[in-house]
Amino acid sequence: MILNGRVPILGNATQCLKLLSRPLFKQQKHFSGSSGEDGKSDSRTISNSSERTTKQRNIIIPSDRKNVGIIGALLKHGQPHHGIETAPASLRENQLLTLLNNHATVTDHGDHSEYTFPNHMVGNVVNPRTVGTNNYELCKRIQNKVRSHDMVLTLGGDHSLAIGTVYGHYMGMREKPAIIWVDAHADINTPESTVSGNLHGTPVSFLLKEFRNLTSNLVGFDWIQPVFLPDDIAYIGLRDVEPQEQEYLERLGIAAFSMADVNRLGI
């Protein structure tokens, strides 16, 4: 799980897909909007997947108290702006853990501080070794902690950290999780298609088998072996999807609901 404005929600496939199973939803294939890689905000939210359904709004909420691990990820080199690495400290200072403790048993495992390497660009891609190495370290840490918690909540940090977060859950869980990606942006550019070269707009491509040939050879990412299929992921809240990303969503048949869908149908 990632706490930022966009959100992969992890659980097993049955649990996650229950969120998308109501007949009111239908797949939205077309989106409007221009590139959002350079200007997008990096604060996200999360949910979990043990559920009961309320009668009033049909919202999935936890039915029992969870054991939640917290890891701060002070990653910033997946995008060009300074300051995002301070978000975990700000969230803690503003009583996030106190709020979470009202609903779960929370253990704070501290922060992963970013290792940095010289920026040897690969084609158009910025800071690949720094982003890849830090996601590997984050992946290993999450893999270890998810074995002793019901879930691990990552406080970011730029959204390139979704690579290590999602893959770390896969490595630590007994079955492949499904992913619900709540985000204005699809984050499915590849190292070849990204216009800005910033890897915070590419994490989904590193997770899907279909893009293995476009991601596995990038310096810093030789540790990841994509295992997810298009049916393992669904989007909610898209509003700013680049043309190449839209082509990927349509070609792969990934379930995707735009903000127009959310406004019309609710959650």
Secondary structure, DSSP 8 states (H G I E B T S, - for coil): -EESSSEEEEEEHHHHHHTT-STT------------TTT---------S--EE-TTT--EE-SS-EEEEEEEEE--TTSS-SSGGGHHHHHHHTTHHHHHHTTEEEEEEEEEE--------BTTBSSHHHHHHHHHHHHHHHHHHHTSSSEEEEEESSGGGHHHHHHHHHHHSSS-EEEEEE-SS-----TTT-SS--GGG-HHHHHBGGGHHHHTTSTT-TT----B-GGGEEEEEE----HHHHHHHHHHT-EEEEHHHHHHH--
